[in-house]
């Protein structure tokens, strides 16, 4: 499977401008199976969503659906959404057949005020696309390893093969980003897609550092810092399955009530 990560600057509260940029980035990189955009890619990280959150049936979502069908690939990214009087940081994962899977960010960034206006999701979302099982996560979720913990069933099958993180992660916490995207891949024996924005807003500066991470922890593809760009890498499911059989750490997880 070929995955393209779109590391872009985000025009503040200008959905159409940001969609145009995303559209051009996808067109520059034909042939991927999945295209991933950053967190709140249509507006930037808005913590006062009252006048800029989009309806759940928004034109931004309809663009994702149309574009996914046009390029015969899945498209993912999060949007600030209003639904029934509540606000959500919602990750949409759209496939070419028009199917829309959504995940509402569970770990809201209280430190930045996100938790004051948004409603947290309470359910992990795992979807499957072209034979790959995918866990959807957003930014601050990266800091909570138990939320993303992989598991195997009685037949020995892992819950997922790939985690996708979309983020607006600041330069001041770059070391945490670089460390944790590798840790999540290693501990869960999975691939990790980590898509972060660049540019700046009222919250500070964003450095990018987007990457596709191998289950061993090394980088399959890495974006340069502070630069709008697209990077593409491939994940090898046969190799992942061989690794899990050879070194089956997931089956040795011990779940205890005193720390779960």
Secondary structure, 3 states (H helix, E strand, C coil): CEEEEEECECCCCCHHHHHHHHHHHHHCCCCCCEEECCCCCCCCCCCCCCCCCEECCCHHHHHHHHHHHHHCCEEEEEEEEEECCEEEEEEEEECCCCCEEEEECCCCCHHHCHHHHECCCCCCCEEEECCEEEEEEEHHHHHCCCCCCCCECCCCCECCCEEEEEECCEHHHHHHHHHHHHHHHHHHCCEEEEEECEEEECCEEEEECCEEECCCCCEEEECCECCCEEEEEECCHHHHHHHHHHCCHHHHCCCCCCCC
